[in-house]
Amino acid sequence: MEGVDNGRMSRWLGSEEGQAELARLRDNDPELVELSLVNKGVGDAGATAMAEGLKTNNALQSLDLYNNK
């Protein structure tokens, strides 16, 4: 199930905010040049979903993942 990290929900990926940010990343939104996810609870599932979106994204220039597990 998307958003699950070892049996528990990734806080960021399970949120409306996380889903919206992930959609912008996947859609290569030209206005999404900076993304700060400090203390958002991205988790393994969220990081994996972001990695997939980053494969085709060429707009994002700065990504801050400080203090996420």
Helices and strands as residue ranges (DSSP letters): E 4-5, E 8-9, H 16-26, E 34-36, H 43-54, E 62-64
